[in-house]
Amino acid sequence: MTNKSMTHDEIKRLCVKWRVSGIQPAEIAEKLKEIGVVGYDRLRVKSITRPDRCVRVLAESDDKPIEEKEGETERKPKYERTEKGYTVYYGQNQKVSATVEEIEKAFKLFCIGGMTLNQTALTMGWTRAELYAIKTAFLITKDSIPLLPETIDSMNADEIAETIRIEKKRTALNKFHSAKYQDIEKDNKTFHQLNYYFNLALEKIQTIDPKPFDVQRKIEEKAEKHLLVIADIHAGAISNNRLNTYNFEVMRARFEQVAEKIINLLPPCELVIADGGDRIMGLLHGSILRNNEGCVDSVFEVTECYTKLFLTLIKHGFTIEFHSISGNHDSIFPVKTDRSDDSSFSRIVDWALQLQFKHFKQVKFVEAIDNMALIKLFDYGVLLLHGDKSKKLGRYQRLFKERIIEIIGAHYHSYSATEDDNIPVYRVNSFCGNDEYATGLGLHSEPGVRLITYGKRGRICDRLL
């Protein structure tokens, strides 16, 4: 591999000498070939002449040994025992005093609690320099036993192990409780505004003393399932023009009319009632606030109307399955990016109704799935959406494994029947009637609710009440 007249050490020293003089590894490899040394290509030369190896080779070949300069020994803090604990002396005439309990507590926080020096010092009320001096004086590191020498000498191995085990358990519990309270505090900050409206609504809701509407029922029995869709109530909205008249008084009258028509159209049965969102006019923008009765009063009024509707139907033999979703007007937060389906006035109405009917076996509340209501009928389902987030509602059927035969939407205050993604899509009338938004889009439908009858093969009929 190499010229027999040169050893590997000699070749190595020669390569280093050339490299130190500024010759590149590739040129060194060529020079070695010229003198009959083979097996030393550019990469091998580059490895031999690495800076650290150059220093080592030069040091071995130099007659003068490299002088190593020793630094000064670090001054270790000293401690002395006192009546109350220990005093540690450090630095330039600096000292810190602490009891045995304080010192061992600091050691446990540092060694077991996972705290840094700064965190431990802040917890104990010391400076970082004081804690460092105490730690260094007693030779404490992260993996040390967090006890003073005198405490260790007074205990056997089992007692020391048990002390450490108990301290680890206490630290774990403290971390668990700390994380739990942090989560609670985070939730409180997120929903502080929602809680404010809950409290205001609760004061109003407690004064509700509902009575059933005084309507009479005509019995006609049919083996069918019925869905009542109520959407865009917009409680609190005020309209008075040639297209529509709407306020709290009109809203109450319409709820009573709905109850009367249902009782006269249907026999006692399990009636599915689905609210398609926008129960409250909300705080969406300034023009709404100028024509609004107020959010808290609106929550009270719509809760009272739904309560009367439920009681009236129960009185005449109906059982109720209630689904509800939120609309964009239900949001407590006016800014679109701040809104969430949970932070809405609609959720307050749901909560109030569940509170009112928690002892009624005739009323069943079904939670929405990500603000979508899947209404199960026979061996298929109907999907209810508010419909403000997308005009293409057909795509939402792909989110469910169940067989869905149609999708019902609201939002536009106008009735329509179309097909999207090979599934029928129905937009229902608004309960409140025409408003500025629908008029601006050139849309208009009579106000009311939709009573839809289904059989085993699907939709049978659809009536506007």
C-alpha positions in Angstrom: 0.0 0.0 0.0 2.8 2.4 0.8 6.5 3.0 0.0 8.3 0.4 2.1 11.0 2.9 3.1 8.4 5.1 5.0 6.2 4.2 7.9 2.6 5.4 8.2 3.6 7.8 11.0 6.3 9.3 8.8 3.8 9.7 6.0 1.3 11.3 8.4 3.9 13.8 9.7 4.9 14.6 6.1 1.2 15.2 5.1 0.7 17.5 8.1 3.8 19.4 7.3 2.7 20.1 3.7 -0.8 20.9 4.8 0.4 23.4 7.4 2.4 25.1 4.7 -0.8 25.7 2.7 -0.8 22.8 0.2 -4.3 21.4 -0.5 -5.2 17.7 0.1 -5.5 16.8 -3.6 -2.0 18.3 -4.3 -0.5 16.4 -1.3 -2.0 13.1 -2.7 -0.2 13.8 -6.0 3.1 14.6 -4.3 2.9 11.3 -2.4 2.4 9.4 -5.7 5.5 11.1 -7.1 7.7 9.8 -4.2 6.2 6.3 -4.6 3.7 6.4 -1.8 0.4 4.8 -2.9 -3.0 4.3 -1.2 -3.3 7.9 0.0 -6.0 9.6 -2.1 -7.4 13.1 -1.4 -10.0 11.9 1.1 -7.5 10.0 3.2 -5.1 12.9 3.2 -7.9 15.2 4.2 -8.7 12.9 7.1 -5.1 12.7 8.2 -4.7 16.5 8.1 -7.8 17.5 10.1 -7.0 20.5 12.3 -7.2 18.5 15.6 -4.9 15.8 14.2 -2.5 18.4 12.9 -2.1 19.9 16.4 -1.5 16.4 17.9 1.0 15.4 15.3 2.9 18.6 15.6 2.9 18.4 19.3 4.4 14.8 19.1 7.1 15.9 16.8 8.0 19.1 18.6 10.9 19.0 21.0 9.2 21.5 23.4 6.1 20.0 25.2 3.0 22.1 25.1 2.5 23.9 28.3 -0.8 23.5 30.0 -1.9 26.4 32.1 -4.0 25.5 35.0 -6.8 27.8 36.1 -7.5 28.8 39.6 -9.5 26.4 41.7 -13.1 27.6 42.1 -13.8 28.8 45.6 -16.4 26.5 47.1 -19.0 28.2 49.4 -18.6 27.3 53.1 -21.4 26.6 55.5 -21.8 26.4 59.3 -24.5 25.1 61.5 -26.6 27.5 63.5 -29.4 27.1 66.0 -32.1 27.7 63.3 -30.4 26.0 60.4 -27.3 26.9 58.3 -25.4 30.0 57.2 -23.6 29.7 53.8 -20.7 32.1 53.1 -20.0 32.8 49.4 -18.4 35.4 47.1 -16.9 38.5 48.5 -18.2 38.5 52.1 -21.7 37.4 51.1 -23.8 35.1 53.2 -27.3 33.6 53.3 -29.1 31.9 56.2 -31.9 29.4 56.0 -33.6 26.7 58.2 -33.2 23.0 57.6 -36.8 22.8 56.3 -36.3 25.7 53.8 -33.1 24.2 52.4 -34.5 20.7 52.0 -37.7 22.2 50.5 -35.5 24.0 47.9 -33.6 20.8 47.2 -36.8 18.9 46.6 -38.2 21.5 44.3 -34.9 21.5 42.3 -34.2 17.8 42.2 -37.7 16.2 42.2 -40.0 19.0 41.2 -38.1 19.7 38.0 -37.7 23.4 38.7 -34.9 25.5 37.3 -32.6 27.5 39.6 -34.5 30.6 38.8 -37.9 29.0 39.5 -36.7 27.5 42.7 -35.2 30.8 43.9 -38.4 32.7 43.2 -40.4 30.1 45.0 -38.2 30.3 48.1 -37.8 34.0 48.0 -34.0 33.9 47.5 -31.8 35.4 44.8 -30.3 33.0 42.2 -26.8 33.6 43.6 -28.0 32.6 47.1 -29.6 29.4 45.9 -26.6 28.6 43.8 -24.3 29.1 46.8 -26.5 26.8 49.0 -26.7 24.1 46.3 -22.9 24.2 45.7 -22.0 24.2 49.4 -23.9 20.9 49.9 -22.8 19.4 46.5 -26.4 19.1 45.2 -27.1 18.3 41.5 -30.3 17.4 39.7 -29.8 13.7 40.5 -28.8 14.1 44.1 -30.8 13.0 47.1 -32.6 16.2 48.1 -31.8 16.0 51.8 -29.1 17.5 54.0 -26.2 15.2 55.2 -27.5 15.3 58.8 -30.9 14.1 57.7 -29.5 11.3 55.5 -27.3 10.2 58.4 -30.3 10.0 60.7 -32.3 7.7 58.3 -31.8 4.2 56.9 -32.0 3.4 53.2 -35.7 2.4 53.2 -36.7 5.7 55.0 -34.8 7.8 52.5 -36.4 5.9 49.6 -39.9 6.4 51.1 -39.3 10.1 51.7 -38.3 10.6 48.1 -41.3 8.5 46.9 -43.7 10.6 48.9 -42.2 13.8 47.6 -42.4 12.6 44.0 -46.1 11.7 44.6 -46.8 15.2 46.1 -45.0 16.9 43.2 -47.1 14.9 40.7 -50.3 15.8 42.4 -49.3 19.5 42.5 -48.6 19.5 38.8 -51.9 17.8 38.1 -53.9 20.3 40.1 -51.9 23.2 38.6 -52.7 22.0 35.1 -56.3 21.5 36.0 -56.6 25.0 37.3 -54.8 26.4 34.3 -57.4 24.7 32.1 -60.2 26.1 34.2 -58.8 29.6 34.0 -58.3 29.3 30.2 -62.0 28.2 29.8 -63.1 31.1 32.1 -61.3 33.6 30.0 -62.7 32.1 26.8 -66.3 32.1 27.9 -66.4 35.1 30.3 -68.6 37.0 27.9 -70.8 33.9 27.4 -71.2 33.5 31.2 -72.2 37.2 31.4 -75.1 36.6 29.1 -76.0 33.4 30.9 -76.4 35.2 34.1 -78.5 38.0 32.6 -80.7 35.4 30.9 -81.1 33.4 34.0 -82.6 36.3 35.9 -85.2 36.7 33.1 -85.9 32.9 32.7 -86.6 32.4 36.3 -89.6 34.7 36.0 -91.2 32.5 33.2 -94.6 31.2 34.3 -95.9 29.6 31.1 -99.3 28.4 30.4 -100.4 26.2 27.5 -102.1 27.9 24.5 -105.9 27.4 24.6 -106.4 25.5 21.4 -108.4 22.4 20.5 -107.3 19.3 18.7 -109.1 17.3 16.0 -107.9 13.7 16.1 -106.8 12.0 12.8 -104.5 9.0 13.1 -101.9 8.2 10.5 -98.9 5.9 10.6 -96.3 8.5 9.6 -93.5 10.5 11.1 -93.6 14.3 11.1 -90.8 16.9 11.2 -91.6 20.5 12.2 -88.8 22.8 11.0 -88.6 26.3 12.6 -85.9 28.5 11.3 -84.7 32.1 11.4 -87.0 33.3 14.3 -84.8 36.4 14.8 -86.4 37.2 18.2 -85.9 40.8 18.9 -86.0 42.0 15.3 -88.3 44.9 14.4 -89.9 45.2 11.0 -92.7 47.5 9.9 -92.9 48.0 6.1 -95.0 46.9 3.2 -93.1 43.6 2.9 -93.3 42.5 6.6 -94.4 43.4 10.1 -92.6 41.7 12.9 -91.9 42.2 16.7 -92.3 40.3 20.0 -96.1 40.5 19.8 -96.2 39.1 16.2 -93.7 36.3 17.2 -95.8 35.2 20.1 -98.9 35.1 17.9 -97.2 33.0 15.3 -96.0 30.5 17.9 -99.6 30.1 19.1 -100.8 29.7 15.5 -98.2 27.0 14.9 -99.4 25.1 18.0 -103.1 25.3 16.9 -102.4 24.1 13.4 -100.3 21.2 14.5 -103.0 20.0 16.9 -105.6 20.2 14.3 -103.5 18.6 11.5 -101.8 15.7 13.4 -103.0 13.0 15.9 -101.0 12.6 19.1 -97.6 11.3 18.0 -93.9 11.7 18.4 -93.2 15.0 16.8 -89.7 15.9 15.8 -89.1 19.7 16.1 -85.9 21.1 14.6 -84.7 24.7 15.0 -82.6 25.7 12.0 -80.7 28.5 13.8 -80.9 32.3 14.1 -83.3 32.2 17.0 -81.9 35.6 18.2 -81.3 38.7 16.1 -77.9 39.0 17.8 -75.1 41.5 17.6 -73.9 40.9 14.1 -73.5 44.6 13.0 -74.6 48.1 13.8 -77.7 48.2 11.6 -79.2 45.3 13.5 -78.6 47.0 16.9 -80.7 50.0 15.7 -83.7 47.7 15.0 -83.5 45.3 17.9 -85.3 44.8 21.1 -82.1 43.6 22.9 -80.4 40.2 23.2 -81.3 39.4 26.8 -85.0 40.2 26.3 -85.0 38.2 23.1 -83.5 35.1 24.8 -86.3 35.4 27.4 -89.1 35.8 24.8 -88.1 33.0 22.5 -87.5 30.6 25.5 -91.0 31.4 26.8 -92.6 30.8 23.3 -90.9 27.5 22.9 -91.8 26.5 26.5 -95.5 27.3 25.8 -95.4 25.4 22.5 -93.9 22.3 24.2 -96.4 22.4 27.1 -99.3 22.8 24.7 -98.3 19.8 22.6 -97.7 17.7 25.7 -101.1 18.6 27.0 -102.7 17.2 23.8 -100.8 13.9 23.9 -97.7 14.6 21.8 -94.1 13.6 22.7 -91.3 15.8 21.4 -87.8 15.1 20.0 -86.0 18.5 19.8 -83.0 19.2 17.6 -81.3 22.6 17.3 -78.4 24.3 15.7 -76.9 27.8 15.8 -77.0 30.4 13.1 -74.7 33.3 12.4 -77.0 35.8 14.0 -77.0 33.7 17.3 -73.3 34.5 17.9 -72.4 36.5 20.9 -69.3 37.9 19.2 -69.9 40.3 16.3 -66.5 39.7 14.6 -66.7 36.7 12.3 -63.3 35.3 13.3 -64.3 35.3 17.0 -67.4 33.3 16.6 -67.9 29.6 17.6 -71.0 27.4 17.6 -70.8 27.1 21.4 -70.5 30.8 22.1 -74.0 31.7 21.0 -77.3 33.0 22.3 -78.8 29.9 20.8 -76.9 27.7 23.3 -78.4 29.8 26.1 -81.9 29.0 24.8 -81.1 25.3 24.6 -79.8 25.3 28.2 -82.9 27.2 29.4 -85.3 24.7 27.7 -83.4 21.7 29.1 -83.6 23.3 32.5 -87.4 23.8 32.1 -88.1 20.3 30.9 -85.6 18.2 32.7 -88.3 16.3 34.6 -90.6 15.8 31.5 -90.4 12.3 30.0 -92.3 13.6 27.0 -89.4 15.8 25.8 -86.1 14.5 24.4 -83.2 16.8 23.5 -80.8 15.6 20.9 -77.3 17.3 20.7 -76.1 18.6 17.4 -72.9 17.2 15.8 -70.5 20.1 15.0 -73.6 22.4 14.6 -75.3 19.9 12.3 -78.5 18.1 13.3 -78.8 14.5 12.0 -82.5 13.6 12.3 -83.1 9.8 12.1 -86.4 8.7 10.6 -87.1 5.0 9.8 -83.9 3.5 8.2 -82.6 6.9 6.9 -81.8 10.3 8.1 -82.4 14.0 7.3 -79.5 16.5 7.8 -80.4 20.0 9.1 -77.9 22.9 8.6 -78.2 26.6 9.0 -76.5 27.1 5.6 -74.6 30.3 6.1 -71.1 28.8 5.7 -71.6 27.4 2.2 -74.0 27.5 -0.7 -73.1 23.9 -1.6 -74.9 21.9 1.1 -74.8 18.6 -0.7 -71.2 17.9 0.2 -72.0 17.7 3.9 -73.7 14.3 3.5 -70.2 12.8 3.0 -69.4 13.5 6.7 -71.8 10.9 7.9 -71.9 7.1 7.5 -75.7 7.0 7.9 -77.9 7.1 4.8 -79.1 10.6 4.3 -82.0 11.2 1.8 -82.2 15.0 1.9 -80.6 18.1 3.4 -82.6 21.0 4.9 -81.1 24.5 5.2 -82.2 28.0 6.3 -80.4 31.4 6.3 -81.8 32.9 3.1 -85.4 33.5 4.4 -86.7 32.1 1.1 -88.1 28.7 0.2 -86.3 26.7 -2.5 -85.9 23.1 -3.6 -82.8 22.1 -5.6 -80.4 19.2 -6.0 -76.7 19.3 -5.1 -74.2 16.5 -5.3 -77.0 14.1 -6.2 -79.1 14.8 -3.1 -82.2 17.0 -2.7 -81.6 20.3 -0.8 -84.5 22.3 0.6 -84.1 25.9 1.9 -87.1 26.6 4.3 -89.1 29.8 4.9 -88.1 32.1 7.8 -90.3 32.3 10.8 -89.8 36.1 11.0 -90.5 36.8 7.3 -88.7 39.0 4.9 -85.8 41.1 6.1 -83.3 43.6 4.6 -80.8 40.8 3.8 -83.3 38.7 1.8 -84.7 41.8 0.1 -81.2 42.8 -1.0 -80.8 39.4 -2.7 -84.2 39.7 -4.3 -85.6 36.7 -2.3 -89.0 36.5 -0.7 -91.2 33.8 0.8 -94.2 33.9 3.1 -93.2 33.7 6.8 -93.9 30.5 8.7 -92.7 27.0 9.5 -92.5 23.8 7.5 -94.3 20.6 8.6 -92.8 17.7 6.6 -94.3 14.2 6.7 -92.2 11.2 5.9 -92.9 7.5 5.2 -90.7 4.5 5.0 -89.7 5.4 1.4 -89.0 9.1 2.2 -90.8 12.4 2.0 -94.6 12.3 1.5 -95.6 15.9 1.8 -94.4 19.4 2.9 -96.7 22.0 4.3 -96.2 25.7 5.2 -97.9 26.6 8.5 
